[in-house]
Amino acid sequence: MSRTILIVEDENILREIMKDYLLEEGYRVIEAIDGKQAVSLFQEHEVDLILLDIMLPELDGWSVCRRIRKTSNVPIIILTARSDEDDTLLGFELGADDYVTKPYRPLILLARVKRLLESRHTGGHESDTLSGGGISIHFPSRTVSIDGTSSDLTYTEFEILAYLLQNKGIIISREQLITKIWGYDFAGDDRTVNSHIRNLRSKLGTHAKQIVTVVRSGYKFEDEL
C-alpha cells in the first residue's frame, strides 16, 4: 500500500518540487498551504509522515506540530529557513523527529523521508520484544508498555529507548546516538539528544531514572531503579 505524506508548505514552487520527487517514488501526497489547512487535512486522512514548514500563514509550524502531537506520533520532519539552534531545539521539544534547513537538495530530503518510513514499517531486530525493568518494547507494532500500560512515544523517542535497551548497562555517547538515530549527515549537536532524552524521560514516569546520565560521557539504561 502506498504511504501518504502530508506536505505543509506555502511556497508553491518548493511544494511542487517536493511533490514531484515523492510521487516518482510512489508515495501518495496531500498538500496544505497553511497551518489550519494542515491540521484539518491531517484529521481527515491517514497520514504516514509530515513535511512541515515553520513559517506558515494562519497557524505556524510550531503550533501545527504541537496540535498533532496531542493525538498522534506520526513522523514529522521540520522544514526551516532558520539556522538558529534554539528554533531547532524547540521543534524537537515539541516532538518533531528530524529537520532540514532550506535551501536543501530534494534527494537529501527524500533520503530522510525514506529513513523514517522504512524504520517505522520494518523490523530489523533479532527479537520481536525487548524489556528492561518494567519497560517492554514490541518492535513489529512499535509499541511500548510501562508496567503493563501502553505509552505513546514518537518515532525518535522509540528509537532512542530501543537502542539504550539493546545496550543495557553500556554507556552510549551522544555522538553514537546521533549517528544511530539521525545518521552521519545530521547537523544537530548534543543539545538535540538532551532534548529528546528529556521528552522520553517525561513519558517513562517512575522509570525515568532507568535512563542514567553519565557526566561527560553519555547515557546508559539500567534494569533496576
C-alpha positions as a Markdown table, in Angstrom:
| # | Residue | x | y | z |
|---|---|---|---|---|
| 1 | Met | 0.0 | 0.0 | 0.0 |
| 2 | Ser | 1.3 | 3.4 | -0.9 |
| 3 | Arg | 2.2 | 5.6 | 2.1 |
| 4 | Thr | 0.7 | 9.0 | 2.4 |
| 5 | Ile | 2.8 | 12.1 | 3.0 |
| 6 | Leu | 1.4 | 15.5 | 4.0 |
| 7 | Ile | 3.4 | 18.4 | 2.6 |
| 8 | Val | 2.8 | 21.7 | 4.5 |
| 9 | Glu | 4.4 | 24.5 | 2.6 |
| 10 | Asp | 3.1 | 27.8 | 1.5 |
| 11 | Glu | 5.7 | 28.4 | -1.3 |
| 12 | Asn | 4.2 | 26.9 | -4.4 |
| 13 | Ile | 7.4 | 26.1 | -6.2 |
| 14 | Leu | 9.0 | 24.3 | -3.3 |
| 15 | Arg | 5.8 | 22.4 | -2.6 |
| 16 | Glu | 5.6 | 21.3 | -6.3 |
| 17 | Ile | 9.2 | 20.2 | -6.3 |
| 18 | Met | 8.8 | 18.1 | -3.2 |
| 19 | Lys | 5.5 | 16.6 | -4.6 |
| 20 | Asp | 7.1 | 15.6 | -7.9 |
| 21 | Tyr | 10.0 | 13.8 | -6.2 |
| 22 | Leu | 7.7 | 12.0 | -3.8 |
| 23 | Leu | 5.3 | 10.9 | -6.5 |
| 24 | Glu | 8.1 | 9.5 | -8.5 |
| 25 | Glu | 9.0 | 7.3 | -5.5 |
| 26 | Gly | 5.4 | 6.0 | -5.4 |
| 27 | Tyr | 4.2 | 8.0 | -2.4 |
| 28 | Arg | 0.7 | 9.4 | -2.2 |
| 29 | Val | 0.8 | 13.2 | -1.5 |
| 30 | Ile | -1.6 | 15.6 | 0.3 |
| 31 | Glu | -0.8 | 19.3 | 0.2 |
| 32 | Ala | -1.5 | 22.1 | 2.6 |
| 33 | Ile | -0.6 | 25.8 | 2.1 |
| 34 | Asp | -1.2 | 27.0 | 5.6 |
| 35 | Gly | -1.3 | 25.7 | 9.2 |
| 36 | Lys | -5.0 | 25.5 | 9.7 |
| 37 | Gln | -5.5 | 23.5 | 6.4 |
| 38 | Ala | -2.7 | 21.2 | 7.6 |
| 39 | Val | -4.4 | 20.3 | 10.8 |
| 40 | Ser | -7.7 | 19.8 | 9.0 |
| 41 | Leu | -6.2 | 17.5 | 6.4 |
| 42 | Phe | -4.4 | 15.5 | 9.0 |
| 43 | Gln | -7.6 | 14.8 | 10.8 |
| 44 | Glu | -9.4 | 13.8 | 7.6 |
| 45 | His | -6.7 | 11.4 | 6.2 |
| 46 | Glu | -4.5 | 8.6 | 7.3 |
| 47 | Val | -1.0 | 10.2 | 7.1 |
| 48 | Asp | 2.3 | 8.3 | 7.4 |
| 49 | Leu | 4.6 | 11.3 | 7.6 |
| 50 | Ile | 4.5 | 15.1 | 7.6 |
| 51 | Leu | 6.9 | 17.6 | 5.9 |
| 52 | Leu | 6.2 | 20.7 | 7.9 |
| 53 | Asp | 7.4 | 24.2 | 7.1 |
| 54 | Ile | 7.7 | 26.6 | 10.0 |
| 55 | Met | 6.8 | 30.0 | 8.6 |
| 56 | Leu | 3.2 | 29.4 | 7.6 |
| 57 | Pro | 0.2 | 31.7 | 7.3 |
| 58 | Glu | -2.9 | 31.2 | 9.6 |
| 59 | Leu | -1.0 | 28.9 | 12.0 |
| 60 | Asp | 2.7 | 28.5 | 12.2 |
| 61 | Gly | 4.5 | 25.2 | 12.1 |
| 62 | Trp | 5.3 | 25.1 | 15.8 |
| 63 | Ser | 1.5 | 25.3 | 16.6 |
| 64 | Val | 0.7 | 22.6 | 14.0 |
| 65 | Cys | 3.3 | 20.3 | 15.5 |
| 66 | Arg | 2.0 | 20.9 | 19.0 |
| 67 | Arg | -1.6 | 20.2 | 18.0 |
| 68 | Ile | -0.7 | 17.0 | 16.1 |
| 69 | Arg | 1.4 | 15.7 | 18.9 |
| 70 | Lys | -1.6 | 15.8 | 21.2 |
| 71 | Thr | -3.2 | 12.9 | 19.3 |
| 72 | Ser | -0.5 | 11.3 | 17.1 |
| 73 | Asn | 3.1 | 10.2 | 16.9 |
| 74 | Val | 3.3 | 10.3 | 13.1 |
| 75 | Pro | 6.9 | 11.2 | 12.0 |
| 76 | Ile | 7.4 | 14.9 | 11.4 |
| 77 | Ile | 10.3 | 16.5 | 9.5 |
| 78 | Ile | 10.6 | 20.2 | 10.1 |
| 79 | Leu | 11.5 | 22.4 | 7.1 |
| 80 | Thr | 13.0 | 25.7 | 8.1 |
| 81 | Ala | 14.9 | 28.6 | 6.5 |
| 82 | Arg | 16.2 | 29.4 | 10.0 |
| 83 | Ser | 19.5 | 28.2 | 11.2 |
| 84 | Asp | 19.0 | 29.3 | 14.8 |
| 85 | Glu | 19.8 | 26.3 | 17.1 |
| 86 | Asp | 17.1 | 27.4 | 19.6 |
| 87 | Asp | 14.5 | 27.1 | 16.8 |
| 88 | Thr | 15.7 | 23.7 | 16.0 |
| 89 | Leu | 15.6 | 22.6 | 19.6 |
| 90 | Leu | 12.1 | 24.0 | 20.0 |
| 91 | Gly | 11.0 | 21.7 | 17.2 |
| 92 | Phe | 12.5 | 18.7 | 18.9 |
| 93 | Glu | 11.0 | 19.6 | 22.2 |
| 94 | Leu | 7.6 | 19.8 | 20.6 |
| 95 | Gly | 8.1 | 16.3 | 19.2 |
| 96 | Ala | 9.5 | 16.7 | 15.7 |
| 97 | Asp | 11.7 | 13.8 | 14.6 |
| 98 | Asp | 14.0 | 15.5 | 12.2 |
| 99 | Tyr | 14.7 | 18.8 | 10.5 |
| 100 | Val | 16.1 | 20.0 | 7.1 |
| 101 | Thr | 17.3 | 23.5 | 6.6 |
| 102 | Lys | 16.4 | 25.5 | 3.5 |
| 103 | Pro | 17.8 | 25.6 | 0.8 |
| 104 | Tyr | 18.0 | 21.8 | 0.7 |
| 105 | Arg | 18.7 | 19.2 | -2.0 |
| 106 | Pro | 15.5 | 17.3 | -2.8 |
| 107 | Leu | 17.4 | 14.0 | -2.8 |
| 108 | Ile | 18.6 | 14.7 | 0.8 |
| 109 | Leu | 15.1 | 15.3 | 1.9 |
| 110 | Leu | 13.9 | 12.2 | 0.1 |
| 111 | Ala | 16.5 | 10.2 | 1.9 |
| 112 | Arg | 15.3 | 11.5 | 5.3 |
| 113 | Val | 11.7 | 10.6 | 4.4 |
| 114 | Lys | 12.7 | 7.0 | 3.4 |
| 115 | Arg | 14.8 | 6.5 | 6.6 |
| 116 | Leu | 11.9 | 7.5 | 8.8 |
| 117 | Leu | 9.3 | 5.4 | 6.9 |
| 118 | Glu | 11.4 | 2.3 | 6.4 |
| 119 | Ser | 12.4 | 2.2 | 10.1 |
| 120 | Arg | 8.8 | 2.7 | 11.1 |
| 121 | His | 7.5 | -0.2 | 8.9 |
| 122 | Thr | 10.3 | -2.7 | 9.0 |
| 123 | Gly | 11.8 | -4.8 | 11.8 |
| 124 | Gly | 15.5 | -5.5 | 11.5 |
| 125 | His | 15.7 | -6.6 | 15.1 |
| 126 | Glu | 16.8 | -10.0 | 16.3 |
| 127 | Ser | 13.8 | -10.3 | 18.6 |
| 128 | Asp | 10.2 | -9.0 | 18.4 |
| 129 | Thr | 10.3 | -7.8 | 22.0 |
| 130 | Leu | 12.8 | -6.3 | 24.4 |
| 131 | Ser | 12.4 | -5.4 | 28.0 |
| 132 | Gly | 14.2 | -4.0 | 31.0 |
| 133 | Gly | 12.8 | -3.4 | 34.4 |
| 134 | Gly | 9.1 | -2.5 | 33.9 |
| 135 | Ile | 9.6 | -1.3 | 30.4 |
| 136 | Ser | 8.7 | -3.5 | 27.4 |
| 137 | Ile | 9.1 | -2.8 | 23.6 |
| 138 | His | 7.3 | -4.6 | 20.8 |
| 139 | Phe | 9.1 | -3.9 | 17.6 |
| 140 | Pro | 6.6 | -5.1 | 14.9 |
| 141 | Ser | 3.9 | -2.8 | 16.3 |
| 142 | Arg | 6.4 | -0.2 | 17.6 |
| 143 | Thr | 4.6 | -0.1 | 20.9 |
| 144 | Val | 6.0 | 0.5 | 24.4 |
| 145 | Ser | 4.4 | -0.6 | 27.7 |
| 146 | Ile | 5.4 | 0.6 | 31.1 |
| 147 | Asp | 4.3 | -1.6 | 34.0 |
| 148 | Gly | 1.7 | -3.1 | 31.6 |
| 149 | Thr | 0.3 | 0.2 | 30.5 |
| 150 | Ser | 0.8 | 1.4 | 26.9 |
| 151 | Ser | 2.8 | 4.6 | 26.4 |
| 152 | Asp | 2.9 | 6.7 | 23.3 |
| 153 | Leu | 6.4 | 7.6 | 22.1 |
| 154 | Thr | 7.4 | 9.5 | 19.0 |
| 155 | Tyr | 9.5 | 7.7 | 16.3 |
| 156 | Thr | 12.7 | 9.2 | 17.7 |
| 157 | Glu | 11.9 | 8.5 | 21.3 |
| 158 | Phe | 11.1 | 4.9 | 20.4 |
| 159 | Glu | 14.4 | 4.5 | 18.6 |
| 160 | Ile | 16.4 | 6.0 | 21.4 |
| 161 | Leu | 14.8 | 3.8 | 24.0 |
| 162 | Ala | 15.2 | 0.7 | 21.9 |
| 163 | Tyr | 18.9 | 1.5 | 21.3 |
| 164 | Leu | 19.6 | 2.0 | 25.0 |
| 165 | Leu | 17.7 | -1.1 | 25.9 |
| 166 | Gln | 19.6 | -3.2 | 23.4 |
| 167 | Asn | 22.8 | -2.0 | 25.1 |
| 168 | Lys | 21.8 | -2.2 | 28.8 |
| 169 | Gly | 24.5 | -1.2 | 31.2 |
| 170 | Ile | 26.7 | 0.2 | 28.4 |
| 171 | Ile | 27.4 | 3.9 | 28.2 |
| 172 | Ile | 26.3 | 5.3 | 24.9 |
| 173 | Ser | 27.7 | 8.6 | 23.9 |
| 174 | Arg | 25.6 | 11.4 | 22.4 |
| 175 | Glu | 27.7 | 11.1 | 19.2 |
| 176 | Gln | 26.7 | 7.4 | 19.0 |
| 177 | Leu | 23.1 | 8.3 | 19.4 |
| 178 | Ile | 23.2 | 11.0 | 16.8 |
| 179 | Thr | 24.8 | 8.6 | 14.3 |
| 180 | Lys | 22.4 | 5.7 | 15.1 |
| 181 | Ile | 19.2 | 7.7 | 15.1 |
| 182 | Trp | 19.8 | 10.5 | 12.6 |
| 183 | Gly | 22.7 | 9.4 | 10.6 |
| 184 | Tyr | 26.2 | 10.8 | 9.8 |
| 185 | Asp | 24.9 | 13.8 | 7.8 |
| 186 | Phe | 22.8 | 15.2 | 10.7 |
| 187 | Ala | 23.8 | 18.7 | 11.6 |
| 188 | Gly | 22.5 | 18.7 | 15.2 |
| 189 | Asp | 24.6 | 18.7 | 18.4 |
| 190 | Asp | 24.5 | 17.3 | 21.9 |
| 191 | Arg | 21.5 | 19.6 | 22.9 |
| 192 | Thr | 19.4 | 17.7 | 20.3 |
| 193 | Val | 20.0 | 14.4 | 22.1 |
| 194 | Asn | 19.4 | 16.1 | 25.5 |
| 195 | Ser | 16.1 | 17.4 | 24.4 |
| 196 | His | 14.8 | 14.0 | 23.2 |
| 197 | Ile | 16.1 | 12.3 | 26.3 |
| 198 | Arg | 14.2 | 14.8 | 28.4 |
| 199 | Asn | 11.0 | 14.2 | 26.5 |
| 200 | Leu | 11.5 | 10.4 | 26.7 |
| 201 | Arg | 12.0 | 10.5 | 30.5 |
| 202 | Ser | 8.9 | 12.5 | 31.0 |
| 203 | Lys | 6.9 | 9.7 | 29.4 |
| 204 | Leu | 8.5 | 6.9 | 31.4 |
| 205 | Gly | 7.2 | 8.2 | 34.7 |
| 206 | Thr | 8.8 | 6.4 | 37.7 |
| 207 | His | 11.0 | 4.5 | 35.3 |
| 208 | Ala | 12.7 | 7.7 | 34.0 |
| 209 | Lys | 15.7 | 7.0 | 36.4 |
| 210 | Gln | 16.5 | 3.9 | 34.4 |
| 211 | Ile | 18.0 | 6.2 | 31.8 |
| 212 | Val | 21.1 | 7.2 | 33.6 |
| 213 | Thr | 23.1 | 10.3 | 32.7 |
| 214 | Val | 26.9 | 9.7 | 32.8 |
| 215 | Val | 28.6 | 13.0 | 33.1 |
| 216 | Arg | 30.7 | 14.0 | 30.1 |
| 217 | Ser | 30.1 | 10.5 | 28.6 |
| 218 | Gly | 26.5 | 10.0 | 27.6 |
| 219 | Tyr | 23.7 | 7.8 | 28.8 |
| 220 | Lys | 23.1 | 4.2 | 29.8 |
| 221 | Phe | 20.0 | 2.1 | 30.6 |
| 222 | Glu | 19.8 | 0.2 | 33.9 |
| 223 | Asp | 17.4 | -2.6 | 34.7 |
| 224 | Glu | 16.9 | -1.5 | 38.3 |
| 225 | Leu | 15.8 | 1.9 | 39.5 |
